[in-house]
């Protein structure tokens, strides 16, 4: 993922958020372009959510570009983190924080002929959850509270892990945009 706060304080915002995340259950690497968390799906999502929530400032327009994936052949770094338990270490510090988020998502099921069925399933789930805000070319737009958005991400990644051997799920989150 890549955080992009539109602020002169962007370094402090990004590094401050990253430092607040408990990464004891994920493999973590931050470099010039982005941060990578690897490990068990629930812990990766817990860490990404914590970073986004900790970076949030009500006076700063910020975006986060994320990519979640499973099944890249030969990619074995951090497999030791897959054995972790299911206790979420960041959830206690993030679960009560609420703010509105606008998000666009794209799902890419790999190596399956019925890929549109999987895409339709996650879009219909967003509609059912009341977070669907529309569609445009190649993306679905969601608008909701940050807690609802990350619950949706959990659903999508769980669904994909159970139904696809390889997928890429991309999301762009935006808060406090000056654009009406």
C-alpha positions in Angstrom: 0.0 0.0 0.0 0.9 3.6 -0.5 -0.3 6.4 1.8 -0.5 9.9 0.2 -1.5 12.7 2.7 -1.9 16.0 0.9 0.0 17.9 3.5 3.4 19.6 4.2 3.5 17.2 7.1 3.3 14.1 4.9 6.5 12.5 6.2 5.4 12.8 9.8 1.9 11.5 9.0 3.1 8.5 7.0 6.0 7.5 9.3 3.9 8.2 12.5 1.1 5.9 11.3 3.5 3.2 10.3 5.2 3.4 13.7 1.9 3.0 15.5 1.1 -0.3 13.8 1.8 -3.5 15.7 3.6 -5.6 13.0 4.4 -8.5 15.3 2.2 -10.8 13.3 3.1 -9.7 9.8 6.3 -9.4 7.8 6.7 -5.7 7.1 8.9 -3.7 4.7 8.7 0.0 4.0 10.7 1.5 1.2 10.6 4.6 -1.0 7.3 3.9 -2.8 5.2 1.8 -0.4 4.9 -0.5 2.6 4.3 -4.2 2.2 2.7 -6.4 4.9 2.7 -10.2 4.3 1.4 -13.0 6.4 -2.0 -14.5 7.4 -4.8 -12.7 5.6 -6.5 -11.4 8.8 -3.3 -10.0 10.2 -2.4 -8.2 7.0 -5.8 -6.6 6.8 -5.6 -5.7 10.6 -2.2 -4.0 10.0 -3.3 -2.1 6.8 -6.5 -0.9 8.6 -4.4 0.3 11.6 -2.0 2.2 9.3 -4.8 4.0 7.5 -6.7 4.8 10.7 -3.6 6.1 12.5 -2.7 8.3 9.5 -6.2 9.9 9.4 -6.4 13.6 10.2 -9.7 15.3 9.8 -8.0 18.3 8.3 -5.9 16.4 5.7 -7.0 15.1 2.3 -5.4 11.6 2.1 -5.5 8.6 -0.2 -4.3 5.1 0.2 -3.6 2.8 -2.8 -3.8 -0.9 -1.7 -3.3 -4.2 -3.4 -4.4 -7.5 -1.7 -3.4 -10.7 -3.4 -3.1 -14.5 -3.0 -1.5 -17.2 -5.0 1.5 -15.7 -6.7 3.6 -18.7 -7.7 7.0 -18.9 -6.2 6.4 -16.0 -3.8 7.3 -17.6 -0.4 8.8 -14.7 1.6 7.1 -14.5 5.1 5.4 -17.8 5.0 6.4 -18.3 8.6 3.8 -15.7 9.5 1.0 -17.8 8.1 1.1 -20.0 11.3 0.1 -17.1 13.6 -3.0 -17.4 15.7 -6.2 -15.4 14.9 -5.9 -12.7 17.7 -5.9 -9.3 16.0 -3.3 -7.1 17.7 -4.3 -3.7 16.2 -8.1 -4.0 16.4 -8.3 -2.8 20.0 -6.8 0.6 19.0 -8.8 1.0 15.8 -12.3 -0.5 16.4 -13.8 2.6 17.9 -12.5 5.2 15.3 -15.0 6.3 12.7 -14.8 8.6 9.7 -16.3 8.6 6.2 -14.3 7.0 3.3 -14.8 7.1 -0.4 -13.2 4.1 -2.2 -12.9 2.5 -5.6 -12.2 -1.2 -5.9 -11.3 -3.6 -8.7 -11.1 -7.4 -8.4 -9.0 -9.5 -10.8 -9.7 -13.3 -10.4 -6.8 -15.0 -12.1 -6.9 -18.2 -14.2 -10.7 -18.8 -14.1 -13.1 -18.6 -17.0 -16.0 -17.5 -14.8 -14.2 -14.4 -13.4 -17.3 -12.2 -13.9 -19.3 -14.3 -11.5 -16.8 -13.6 -8.7 -16.7 -9.9 -9.5 -20.5 -9.7 -9.6 -20.6 -11.5 -6.2 -18.5 -8.9 -4.4 -20.3 -6.0 -6.1 -23.6 -7.4 -5.1 -22.4 -7.9 -1.5 -21.5 -4.2 -1.4 -25.0 -3.3 -2.6 -26.5 -5.6 0.1 -24.3 -3.9 2.7 -25.5 -0.4 1.6 -22.0 0.8 0.8 -22.3 0.7 -3.0 -22.1 4.2 -4.5 -21.9 3.4 -8.2 -19.6 2.1 -10.9 -17.4 3.6 -13.6 -15.0 2.0 -16.1 -13.2 -0.9 -14.4 -14.1 0.1 -10.8 -16.9 -0.1 -8.3 -17.3 2.9 -6.0 -18.0 2.5 -2.3 -18.9 5.2 0.3 -19.1 4.3 4.0 -17.6 4.5 7.4 -14.0 3.2 7.7 -15.1 0.3 9.9 -17.7 -0.8 7.3 -15.1 -0.5 4.5 -12.5 -2.7 6.3 -15.3 -5.2 7.2 -16.1 -5.4 3.5 -12.4 -5.8 2.6 -12.3 -8.7 5.1 -15.4 -10.3 3.4 -13.9 -9.9 -0.1 -10.5 -11.3 0.8 -12.1 -14.2 2.7 -14.5 -15.0 -0.2 -11.6 -14.8 -2.7 -9.3 -17.0 -0.6 -12.0 -19.6 -0.3 -13.1 -19.5 -4.0 -10.0 -18.6 -6.0 -6.5 -20.0 -6.1 -5.1 -16.7 -7.4 -6.6 -13.1 -7.3 -5.6 -9.5 -7.1 -7.9 -7.0 -5.3 -7.1 -3.3 -5.6 -8.6 -0.5 -3.7 -8.1 3.3 -3.6 -9.3 4.9 -0.4 -9.9 8.7 -0.1 -10.7 10.9 2.9 -11.5 14.6 3.2 -11.4 15.3 -0.5 -12.0 18.9 -1.4 -13.8 17.7 -4.6 -17.5 17.8 -4.2 
